[in-house]
Amino acid sequence: MKNILKMWTKSKNKHISPNEKVHLLPKTEQQEPKHTTLKKVIKGINNTVHSICKPKRKLQLNSDTNPEKWKSTDKMFKDLMANHQYYEVCVLICKLEDDEGGDGEELYQTLSQEMWKVVGKALAGDQRQNVRLQAIPQCIKWAKQTQSQKDPDWGPQEWSKKLEDLFDADIKETIPKFAPGTKDKNLEKYLKDLKCQISNIISKGQRFPEELTFTYLKCLHLCLLNELTSLAEQKLSYEEQVLLYKWTHDQHGELCKYLQGSGNFDHMLFEEWFFNNGNKIKSTGQELIQKALREILQQEIVWNSYPNTDIKCYFSNIQKELTVICEAVRDMSTTLVTNLNSIFWEDFLNFLTRYEDFLKNKIDKAEGMISGKGVEMGLRIVNNSHILRNTLLSIGNIQQESEIQRLVDQCENKGINIILSILGPEIKSAFKNYFRKSNLGYENVLMEYQKALRKQGIQNFKKFNTIIQHRITVLYIQSFFKNKSQNRVELFVQGSRKLKEFFAELVSVK
């Protein structure tokens, strides 16, 4: 080699003809034709490619090529493993790969098996492994930093995933499973047990080195997410959906506190969970609203068809149902409260429309009913309208308020018309007898009416009682003029005083 360089150096300034260049080549190349030379070049390229692509030889620490060197290296490897200096073992294997050009896969496997054995013992509760655990995060960090310089199938790049798999398996064994469909299914009890186990898992993870603690708690977070997703897919009631949402919100917040400083957890996964379950809460909430309103309306239809002594007012449950549904999520999300309110008022409008349609035929039917039953039915309708109006006033921020108010007014007017259509003939007859025979029978009619008012609980409904007072007063005056005579004026004054006394309490209530 030195001679060739020396020759090239001496002749570098001398002009050489093409023929002379040929003589400078070895004799074999001087005599070969061009196509033979091309074949040799191609053969050389193929050999080079083969040398690059062929599998690397395995590193053997007992090689015969340099016994003393490999003996020393073998001792160093064993000493480092015995002292649990895993990071130094990584560096040693990597250096051997670089120096010798071999493949250290088997040595990496020996190292990783030892590391996972230590992790397994630590997960089983062996606190003597804590010192040995210290080197494992360092090895994983080294593998992540080094993998870009290695082949795509380089073994240590899987260490991080293998560690997470070990943690996942341990956590899944600890987390209790929810058994759907069982008779003693109790979500609240299950979540209480789950919270207790999560606390135990966190305590175990906090005994690890900080980097491993982050990884362990990240695995816990993801395992919990999977379990909660499975739970949410069960057919849960509205109350259970709300309970699950609140519980998850609290536990997610607690785990996030432990994971502060760790950039390895995708919080958007839980954000998606909350979004999806918020939609499930709205869906089950709407089902609950529709079921409650449907049952209330059906009970009212049955009562109106066959008025009985049952004085339960089903409409009073409407505000209760809305309060229960919206208050359940009041502290969780203002968006959920707003959405549920919107759903409620939309369904409430449909409910009122159906109720108003049902009442259209009630006036004619009520006239053929027994007097007391017909009046009671009319009072019931008025009372329901009164309750609905008070519900609107107490809640506020009503969707489609003007349309709802219009329907409530229409329902109330139908009830008043039913009362007047039945009470009118009775009171007219009583007033006629009063002016003709000085018979105070109309007091009995008014007392029965007052009794019915109290039964329905609307004796304090001033607006309605004022309407009835006005209509009865008109009938009283009309009866007087139909039976007028000079000796009946005193009777008129006496009767007017009694009417005023009767309605005084009813119309003076605020």
Secondary structure, DSSP 8 states (H G I E B T S, - for coil): -HHHHHHHHHTTTS---HHHHHHHS-HHHHHS-HHHHHHHHHHHHHHHHHHHHS---B--TT-SSSHHHHHHHHHHHHHHHHTT-HHHHHHHHHHHHHHH--B-HHHHHHHHHHHHHHHHHHHTT-GGGHHHHTHHHHHHHHHHHHGGGS-TT-GGGGHHHHHHHHHHHHHHHHS----TT-TT--HHHHHHHHHHHHHHHHHHHTTS-HHHHHHHHHHHHHHHHHHHHHHHTS---HHHHHHHHHHHHHHHHHHHHHTTT-----THHHHHHHHHHHHHHHHHHHHHHHHHHHHHHHHHHHHHHS--S----TTHHHHHHHHHHHHTTTTT-HHHHHHHHHHHHHHHHHHHHHHHHHHTTHHHHHHTS-HHHHHHHHHHHHHHHHHHHHHHHHH-S-TTHHHHHHHHHHHHHHHHHHHHHHHHHHHHHHHHHHHHH--THHHHHHHHHHHHHHHHT-TT-HHHHHHHHHHHHHHHHHHHHHT--GGGHHHHHHHHHHHHHHHHHHHH--
